[in-house]
Amino acid sequence: MLSYYKIILIAVFFVFFLLILKFVFDLRTSIDKETIFMRIQQAGYCEVADECVFIDKPCNIMDCGVAVNKKEAPGIKFLTDTYNFPYIERDCDIKCPVLIGTDCINNFCALITKK
């Protein structure tokens, strides 16, 4: 039979585990879409085309993807991968144009698509 101290220890461990889960979930959802859009816009700076890279979907926030400065790409990818996007059913692959590459136009990274 479990002693009183073991039961309390198990209860404390369980509560601690729930708090960790809540922290992880809150971390994933603490950034809102507007903040991500702002960060994507800020990350689109460039001087030459070689500085721009493509970040793919989730299409429910970025349509077919975005072009950002390659120095900013890991941070943007982290934001879009970890944000808990509400699921919006879209047929992204069919509606997206064929991507040819990225370019720097007026000091802002842009996607170049097949016409």
C-alpha positions as CSV (number, residue, x, y, z in Angstrom):
1,M,0.0,0.0,0.0
2,L,1.2,3.5,-0.9
3,S,2.2,5.7,2.0
4,Y,0.8,9.2,2.4
5,Y,4.1,10.8,1.3
6,K,4.3,8.7,-1.9
7,I,0.8,9.8,-2.8
8,I,1.6,13.5,-2.2
9,L,4.8,13.1,-4.2
10,I,3.0,11.5,-7.1
11,A,0.4,14.3,-7.0
12,V,3.1,17.0,-6.9
13,F,4.8,15.4,-9.8
14,F,1.6,15.2,-11.8
15,V,0.8,18.9,-11.1
16,F,4.3,19.8,-12.1
17,F,4.0,17.8,-15.4
18,L,0.7,19.6,-16.1
19,L,2.3,23.0,-15.6
20,I,5.1,22.1,-18.0
21,L,2.6,21.1,-20.6
22,K,0.7,24.4,-20.1
23,F,3.9,26.4,-20.4
24,V,4.8,24.6,-23.7
25,F,1.3,25.1,-25.1
26,D,1.3,28.8,-24.1
27,L,4.7,29.3,-25.7
28,R,3.4,28.0,-29.0
29,T,0.3,30.2,-29.0
30,S,1.7,33.4,-27.3
31,I,2.6,34.9,-30.7
32,D,-0.4,36.2,-32.7
33,K,-0.7,36.3,-36.5
34,E,-0.2,40.0,-36.7
35,T,3.2,39.7,-34.9
36,I,4.2,37.0,-37.4
37,F,3.1,39.1,-40.4
38,M,5.1,42.0,-39.0
39,R,8.2,39.9,-38.5
40,I,7.8,38.5,-42.1
41,Q,7.6,42.1,-43.4
42,Q,10.6,43.2,-41.4
43,A,12.6,40.1,-42.5
44,G,12.1,40.9,-46.2
45,Y,14.9,43.4,-46.5
46,C,17.7,43.0,-49.1
47,E,20.2,44.7,-51.3
48,V,20.9,41.9,-53.8
49,A,18.9,38.9,-54.9
50,D,21.3,36.4,-53.3
51,E,20.2,37.6,-49.9
52,C,16.6,36.4,-50.5
53,V,15.3,32.8,-49.8
54,F,11.9,31.2,-50.0
55,I,10.0,30.1,-46.9
56,D,7.2,27.7,-47.7
57,K,3.7,27.4,-46.2
58,P,1.7,27.0,-43.9
59,C,-0.6,28.4,-46.5
60,N,-3.3,29.4,-44.0
61,I,-1.1,32.4,-43.0
62,M,1.3,32.9,-45.9
63,D,-0.6,31.7,-48.9
64,C,2.1,30.0,-50.9
65,G,5.1,31.2,-49.0
66,V,7.2,34.2,-48.6
67,A,10.6,35.5,-49.6
68,V,12.8,36.8,-46.7
69,N,16.4,37.7,-46.1
70,K,18.4,34.5,-45.6
71,K,19.8,35.8,-42.3
72,E,16.2,36.0,-41.0
73,A,15.0,32.8,-42.5
74,P,15.6,30.5,-39.5
75,G,13.7,32.8,-37.2
76,I,10.8,33.1,-39.6
77,K,10.7,29.4,-40.2
78,F,10.7,28.8,-36.4
79,L,7.8,31.2,-36.0
80,T,5.7,29.6,-38.7
81,D,6.5,26.1,-37.6
82,T,5.8,26.6,-33.9
83,Y,2.7,28.9,-34.1
84,N,-0.4,26.9,-33.5
85,F,-2.3,28.0,-36.6
86,P,-6.0,27.3,-36.7
87,Y,-6.6,24.8,-39.5
88,I,-8.1,26.4,-42.6
89,E,-8.8,24.0,-45.4
90,R,-7.3,25.3,-48.6
91,D,-5.9,23.5,-51.6
92,C,-2.6,25.3,-51.5
93,D,-0.7,23.2,-53.9
94,I,-3.2,23.7,-56.7
95,K,-3.7,27.4,-56.3
96,C,-0.1,28.3,-55.9
97,P,1.8,29.4,-59.0
98,V,5.0,27.7,-60.0
99,L,7.9,29.3,-58.1
100,I,11.0,30.2,-60.2
101,G,13.0,31.9,-57.5
102,T,13.4,35.0,-55.4
103,D,14.6,38.4,-56.2
104,C,15.4,41.7,-54.5
105,I,13.1,44.4,-55.8
106,N,13.3,47.9,-54.3
107,N,15.3,46.5,-51.4
108,F,12.5,44.0,-50.6
109,C,12.6,40.2,-51.2
110,A,10.0,39.0,-53.7
111,L,8.9,35.7,-55.1
112,I,9.3,35.2,-58.8
113,T,6.7,32.9,-60.3
114,K,6.0,31.4,-63.7
115,K,3.5,33.5,-65.7
